[in-house]
Amino acid sequence: MSSPGGTHKAKAPASSWQRSSLFLLTGAGLLLLGMLAGFYLFFPAEALKQRITQELLTRTGTEVQIRQVSLYPLLSLDTDQVKIDLPQLPRPLEIEQLSLSPLWSTLLSSNPGVQLQAELMRGTLTGEILKSGRISAMATGLRFDLPLQKPMAMNITGTLNQANLEAATRLDPETKTVISLQLSDLRISGLDIFKADSPGIAFGETTLEVDGQGRAMKIKTLSARGGDLDVKGDGTLLIGRTSATSRIKLELQVRPGPNADSSIASLLELAGKQGPEGFYSLTVSGTLAKPILKSGG
């Protein structure tokens, strides 16, 4: 039978091993914290900002201006006052704040990704982008004012209350696309058919739902109500390389809203006879560059 003293000597090696392990782990932890602190303190923000702008210009031809780049814990990259000059837009897109961080659930997979959060156009945008090019995004409360020259000169204003997007950067044949938009206060002005002081046409609450595969899109729902016009319709869109090679076909049912100006009602009368519930049938077809509006469906 072992004596109490013998029992104490038997436990001593284990206690010594535990202390050594604790010292080792503490030292490794302090070293890691020191490395992280040095990385954050001496993070080459200016060099990274220049690298980002140069890569975007080289790969996409898009000019980007970034006021500040910062790195935060958990590898969150924040940028302030970003301006993106896209040729498709009449003015640079301004992003007040943009945050990028790893999508940790995919980090060890073959298809890692990043998640983003942005504040722009008085609203917010969140999304995920995977290495494969798959994009999932949601936007709320984006206010826009877009003066356009193509396919015709006009100004479009409104608020994007809710938007959901499932798509990809490449429209391969197997790629699926789902788009859902809900807008309010949508208004089109500046068209040649309006007088100079005309407020244009208000569309009120507007909804658009699109499903697609590859470059072929099906416009499941297009509706507007509560404005100068009540609209409902559906159609197809084939996306080409340019707007001139992209083709659209929309079948629309349109009628004047309860508070529509008499001039709008007069314009609709040119479309022919009213159908059920007072709707006129219209068709939009042709290319996106030069769409053609016809009456009678």
N, C-alpha and C positions, 0 to 999 in steps of 0.2 A: 504493500500500500504506500502510495507516495505521500510524503510529508507536505504540509502547506508551503514550505519553502521551495520544495521541488516543483510544485504546481506553478508557483510564481516564475520560476526560471523557464518553464516550458512555454509560457505565454509571451515572454520577452521578445523572441525573434519576430512573432507576428506583429506585436506593437511597434517594433522598430521598422518592419516592412511598411506598415500603414503610414508611419510618419514620413518615411522616404518617399512613398508614393504621393502623399499630400504635398510635400515640398516640390516634387517634380511637376505635378499638375499645376500648382500655384505658379511656379516659374514659367511653365509653358503658357499659361493664361496671361501672365503679365507681359511676356514677350509678344503674344498675339495682339494684346491691347495696344502695346507700344507701336507695333507695325501698323495697325489700323489707324491709330492716332496720327502717325507720321504720314500715312497715305492720305488721310482727309485734310491734314494741315497743309501738305505740300502738293495737293492735287493740281495737276497742270490744266486748270480750267481754260485759260486763254488759248493754249495749244489745241485743246479738244474742240473749242468753239470754232477755230479756224479750220480744223480737220472736217468737222461736220458740214460747214458751209461749202467747203471745197468739194467734198464727196458728192453732195447733192447737186452742185452745179455741174460736175463732171458726168455723173450718171444720168441725171434727169433734165439738165439744162435749166433747172429752177434756181433762181436767186433767192437766198434766205439771209435775213439779217437777225442776229441774236444779240441782245444787250448783255446778258449775263448767264453763265452756266455755273451750277453748284452741284456738289455731290454730298448726299446725306447718307446716314446709316442704312444698312440693308440694300446698298447699291442703288439708291433712288437718285436719278439724275433730274435736276430741276433747271428749267430755263425760263427767263423772263423776257417779255417784250420781243416776241418773235414775229417777223414780217416775212411772208412767203409771197413772192411775185409769180403768180401763175398766168400764163398767156390766155387761159380760158376765162379769167375774171377781169372785170373792168378796173379793179383796184387791188392792191396787195391785201392778202388775208392777214389780219392782225390777231395774234394769240397773246393774251395778257400773261398767261402762265401755262407751262407745259411740264408735266412730270412723267418720267419713264422709269420703270423698274422691272426686274425679271419676273416672269410668270413662274413662281417657284414650283408649282405642281408639275410643270413640264421640263424643269431644268435638267433632269437626268434622263430624259427621253430622247428619242431620235428627232423629235420635232419641237424644240424649245421655242419659247416665245417671250414677248414683252407685253406689259400692260401699260396703258397711258391714261392720263387724266389731263384735261385741258379746260381752261376758262377763256372763252372767246365770244364775241358778238352778244355780250350780256347773258350768256348761257353757259352750259357745261357740256363736255363731251368725254365719254369714257369708252375704252375699247381694249381689245386684245389682238395682237398680230403674231401669228406663228411663222416659223421658218419656212413652212411650205407655201406661205403667201395667204393663208386663210385669215380673214378679217371678221371680227365681231365687234360691233360698235353700237352705242346708244347716245342720243343727244337730246337735250331738253332746253327749252327757252331761248333758242337762237333767234335773234332779231336781224333781219337782213334788208338791205336797200341796194338793189342791183340794177344799175343802168346798163342795158344790153344794146348791142348793135346788130347781132345775128341771132336768129334768122331775119329779124326785123328790129328796127329801133323801138325800144320801149323801156319802161322802168317798172321793176317788180319789187314790191315791198310786202312785209308781213312778218309773222312770227312762227318759227318751227317749234311747236309745242312739244312734240314727241317724235323721235325718229329711231327706227331700229334697222340695222343692216347686218346681213350675213352674206359675205361675198368673198372674193379672192382677188389678188393683184393681177392674176392671169385668167382670162376667160377661155380656159380649155374646154373641150367638148363635155367633159364630165363635171365641170364646175357648176355648182348650184348657187343661185342668188335669191335672196329674199329681202325685200325692201318694204317698209311700212312707214308712211309719213302722215302726220296730223298737223295741219297748219291753221292759223287764225289770222284775221285781219288781212287776208291776201288781197292785194290790189294791183292792177295793171294800168299804167298811165303812159302818156307820151306817144301813143300811136298816132299815125297820120290822120286816122279817121276822127280823132277827137279835136275839139277846139283847144286853143292854147291854154285857156283857163279851166279846162275840164278836169275834174278829179279822177277821171278814168272809170274803170269798172271794178267794183268790189265783189269778191267771191265769198266773203265770210268764212265759215268753217269748211275746210277742204281736206279731203282724205285721198291718199293714193296707196294702193297695194300692188306690188309687182312680184311675180315669181319667174325664175328663169333657169335655164341650163345652157352653159356655153354662152354664145352670143345671142341666143334667141330668148327674148323676154316676153312674158305674157302680162299685160296690164289687166289685173283681175278687177280692180275697182278704181274708178276716178269719180269723185262726187264733190259737189260744192252746194252749200245752202246757207241761207241767212244773209245773202248779199244782193247785188243787182241781178244776178242770174242763179237759177237752180240748174245744176248740171249733174248728169249721171252717165256713165259710159264705161267701155272696156275696149281692149284692142291688143295689138302686138307691136313689138319693137325689135328690129334686127340691128345689132350694134356692129358697125363696120370700123375700119381704121380711122375714119374721119367722119364729120357730120355729113359730108357730101355722099358718103357711101353707107350711111346708116339710114334704114328705112322704117317708117312708122305707118300704122293704120289704126285710127281711132274711130269708133262708132259712138257718137254722142247724142244724147237727148237733152235739149236746152229749152228753158222757158224763162220769161222775165220774172224776177222776184217781186214780192208784194210792194216794195218801195222803189222799184226801178224807174229810172228816168224814161220819159216817153220816147226819147230818141233811141234808146236801146231796144225798146219794143218794136219800133219802126224798122230797125236794122234786121231783127229776127223775122219780120214779116217777109223779107226778101227771100227767106229760105223756103217759102212755100206755105202749105197749109199746116195748121196745128194738128197734132195727133192726139192720142188719149192723154187726158189730164193737162192739156195745153202745151205739150212739149213739141218742139221742132226737131227734126232729124238732121244731123250734120255729120259729115265725114271729113277727117283730117288724114291725108295720105301723102306719099312721096318721101323725099329725103328730109332729114333733120335740117339740112342747110336751106332747102326751099320747100317747106310743106305747103300743100294745096288744100284749101277749105272748099268743100262742096256741100250742096244741100241734097236732101232726099235719101241719105244713107247709101 
